[in-house]
């Protein structure tokens, strides 16, 4: 389920331009201190930390071109989080209900979760972003960029594993200002 593929038509299709996943974090045992100098150190198992959504950077709230670019980068961090954890709630909060591209990715991730699946890889990054402001009665900011994603593997209980090679996709992120920063209004592949 390639990132933009899910969200954007004609891509590689399945989990959205939105981000990726890399499985759960692993942690190595840590050494516990001992009180005796003759004793050998013992290991104490640790449990992997539960991933939490990345916090919104303050810069991503500014109604400036730099703020819009920071928001798009944060949005993609949340896409990566959603694909890794299959938790789409933070992603929904960053987009308007009318954003078809956003909703396509959210639906794809939700379907994988409902089928006890997982998304591995497909981690996306935003490259070469450029912001353009369009004033008017309903001002908007357009951030054009390229979304690069690593290879991805989608597994669903009882179904064939699907693999996507990764790659790059030019994209348009249309943002509308809100009292607290920005919201995604349109996410589309740039032709």
DRENNUZA-662131 format. One record per residue (C-alpha): x, y, z; residue number from 1; residue in one letter. Coordinates in nm, 3 decimals, decimal comma. Each point is the difference from the previous one (the first is absolute). Example, Ala and Ser with C-alpha at 12.3 -4.5 7.8 and 13.67 -1.06 7.14 Angstrom:
2
> east;north;up;num;residuo
> 1,230;-0,450;0,780;1;a
> 0,137;0,344;-0,066;2;s
//
This chain:
191
> east;north;up;num;residuo
> 0,000;0,000;0,000;1;x
> 0,215;0,275;-0,118;2;x
> -0,032;0,323;0,173;3;x
> -0,126;0,236;-0,257;4;x
> -0,151;-0,292;-0,172;5;x
> -0,267;-0,036;0,253;6;x
> -0,077;0,358;0,012;7;x
> 0,068;0,096;-0,347;8;x
> -0,148;-0,174;-0,298;9;x
> 0,224;-0,191;-0,239;10;x
> 0,289;-0,044;0,236;11;x
> 0,090;-0,336;0,129;12;x
> -0,320;-0,032;0,183;13;x
> -0,088;-0,086;0,344;14;x
> 0,097;0,177;0,310;15;x
> 0,035;0,357;-0,098;16;x
> 0,245;0,267;-0,065;17;x
> -0,027;0,013;0,359;18;x
> 0,284;-0,147;0,153;19;x
> 0,132;-0,321;0,097;20;x
> 0,081;-0,236;0,250;21;x
> 0,289;-0,179;0,132;22;x
> -0,129;-0,240;0,255;23;x
> 0,027;0,048;0,370;24;x
> 0,314;0,137;0,155;25;x
> 0,234;-0,252;0,148;26;x
> 0,202;0,051;0,310;27;x
> 0,307;-0,174;0,122;28;x
> 0,034;-0,118;0,359;29;x
> 0,169;0,245;0,232;30;x
> 0,262;-0,083;0,260;31;x
> -0,111;0,036;0,360;32;x
> 0,259;0,130;0,245;33;x
> 0,118;-0,238;0,270;34;x
> 0,110;0,076;0,351;35;x
> 0,278;-0,257;0,011;36;x
> 0,317;0,047;-0,194;37;x
> 0,033;-0,377;-0,037;38;x
> -0,344;-0,049;-0,147;39;x
> -0,053;-0,002;-0,373;40;x
> -0,247;0,243;-0,149;41;x
> -0,347;-0,136;-0,073;42;x
> -0,236;0,106;-0,271;43;x
> -0,341;0,141;0,066;44;x
> -0,251;-0,044;-0,281;45;x
> -0,174;0,314;-0,115;46;x
> -0,328;0,025;-0,180;47;x
> -0,015;0,189;-0,327;48;x
> -0,141;0,348;0,033;49;x
> -0,346;0,051;-0,143;50;x
> 0,030;0,241;-0,293;51;x
> -0,165;0,335;0,054;52;x
> -0,093;0,250;-0,269;53;x
> 0,272;0,258;-0,063;54;x
> -0,093;0,334;0,156;55;x
> -0,081;0,290;-0,229;56;x
> 0,303;0,230;-0,019;57;x
> -0,078;0,360;0,090;58;x
> 0,138;0,106;-0,341;59;x
> -0,278;-0,203;-0,170;60;x
> -0,265;0,227;0,152;61;x
> 0,128;0,323;-0,159;62;x
> -0,204;0,145;-0,285;63;x
> 0,309;0,047;-0,213;64;x
> 0,158;-0,189;-0,289;65;x
> 0,254;-0,151;0,241;66;x
> -0,287;-0,095;0,233;67;x
> -0,187;-0,173;-0,284;68;x
> 0,310;-0,199;-0,095;69;x
> 0,053;-0,098;0,366;70;x
> -0,365;-0,111;0,016;71;x
> 0,034;-0,221;-0,311;72;x
> 0,310;-0,165;0,148;73;x
> -0,187;-0,058;0,325;74;x
> -0,300;-0,135;-0,191;75;x
> 0,225;-0,258;-0,163;76;x
> 0,151;-0,091;0,337;77;x
> -0,357;-0,072;0,112;78;x
> -0,058;-0,208;-0,315;79;x
> 0,308;-0,205;0,091;80;x
> -0,132;-0,038;0,356;81;x
> -0,345;-0,106;-0,128;82;x
> 0,145;-0,266;-0,226;83;x
> 0,226;-0,135;0,274;84;x
> -0,268;-0,013;0,269;85;x
> -0,318;-0,016;-0,214;86;x
> -0,129;0,287;0,218;87;x
> -0,163;0,254;-0,235;88;x
> -0,153;0,234;0,260;89;x
> 0,290;0,251;-0,004;90;x
> -0,008;-0,002;-0,379;91;x
> -0,372;0,078;-0,011;92;x
> 0,054;0,303;0,224;93;x
> 0,243;0,153;-0,253;94;x
> -0,234;-0,007;-0,301;95;x
> -0,345;0,120;-0,095;96;x
> -0,265;-0,271;-0,054;97;x
> -0,020;0,115;-0,364;98;x
> 0,366;-0,091;-0,076;99;x
> -0,050;-0,299;-0,233;100;x
> 0,371;-0,083;-0,020;101;x
> 0,032;0,008;0,378;102;x
> -0,311;-0,214;0,046;103;x
> 0,125;-0,257;-0,253;104;x
> 0,314;-0,056;0,204;105;x
> -0,192;-0,011;0,327;106;x
> -0,243;-0,258;-0,144;107;x
> 0,287;-0,216;-0,126;108;x
> 0,175;-0,003;0,336;109;x
> -0,331;-0,068;0,177;110;x
> -0,068;-0,299;-0,230;111;x
> 0,340;-0,149;0,081;112;x
> -0,073;0,043;0,372;113;x
> -0,346;-0,158;-0,028;114;x
> 0,153;-0,306;-0,165;115;x
> 0,266;-0,040;0,271;116;x
> 0,269;0,104;-0,245;117;x
> 0,319;0,196;0,019;118;x
> 0,194;0,244;-0,213;119;x
> 0,378;-0,037;-0,003;120;x
> 0,228;0,259;-0,159;121;x
> -0,137;0,268;-0,228;122;x
> 0,145;0,273;0,218;123;x
> -0,049;0,328;-0,178;124;x
> 0,192;0,323;-0,002;125;x
> -0,076;0,337;-0,154;126;x
> 0,261;0,136;-0,239;127;x
> 0,042;0,334;-0,180;128;x
> -0,309;0,172;0,147;129;x
> -0,106;0,338;-0,135;130;x
> -0,292;0,205;0,129;131;x
> -0,219;0,242;-0,197;132;x
> -0,264;0,219;0,165;133;x
> -0,334;0,062;-0,174;134;x
> -0,186;0,288;0,170;135;x
> -0,368;0,064;-0,038;136;x
> -0,326;-0,045;0,183;137;x
> 0,112;-0,355;0,085;138;x
> 0,382;0,026;0,009;139;x
> 0,197;-0,320;-0,048;140;x
> 0,361;-0,108;-0,011;141;x
> 0,130;-0,248;-0,257;142;x
> 0,304;-0,203;0,097;143;x
> 0,151;-0,188;-0,293;144;x
> 0,260;-0,266;0,073;145;x
> 0,111;-0,351;-0,075;146;x
> -0,097;-0,278;0,239;147;x
> 0,266;-0,270;0,015;148;x
> -0,087;-0,334;0,160;149;x
> 0,199;-0,311;0,080;150;x
> -0,113;-0,345;-0,123;151;x
> -0,313;-0,122;0,175;152;x
> -0,158;-0,333;0,089;153;x
> -0,365;-0,031;0,098;154;x
> -0,119;-0,315;0,170;155;x
> -0,361;-0,084;0,076;156;x
> -0,114;-0,305;0,196;157;x
> -0,101;-0,272;-0,243;158;x
> 0,107;0,190;-0,312;159;x
> 0,302;0,022;-0,224;160;x
> 0,275;0,241;0,101;161;x
> 0,021;0,298;-0,232;162;x
> 0,331;0,175;-0,066;163;x
> 0,067;0,344;-0,142;164;x
> 0,342;0,112;-0,120;165;x
> -0,005;0,350;0,148;166;x
> 0,108;0,301;-0,197;167;x
> -0,092;0,364;-0,042;168;x
> -0,320;0,179;-0,092;169;x
> -0,049;0,371;-0,067;170;x
> -0,286;0,125;0,215;171;x
> -0,214;0,306;0,072;172;x
> -0,109;0,074;0,356;173;x
> -0,272;0,268;0,014;174;x
> -0,029;0,146;0,350;175;x
> -0,260;0,226;0,157;176;x
> 0,085;0,220;0,298;177;x
> -0,177;-0,073;0,329;178;x
> 0,010;0,182;0,335;179;x
> 0,257;-0,254;0,123;180;x
> 0,210;-0,032;-0,316;181;x
> -0,087;-0,195;-0,316;182;x
> -0,219;-0,282;-0,126;183;x
> 0,038;-0,208;-0,314;184;x
> -0,276;0,079;-0,249;185;x
> 0,128;-0,186;-0,308;186;x
> 0,276;-0,257;-0,049;187;x
> 0,073;-0,098;-0,358;188;x
> 0,264;-0,136;-0,230;189;x
> 0,157;0,278;-0,205;190;x
> -0,014;-0,071;-0,370;191;x
//
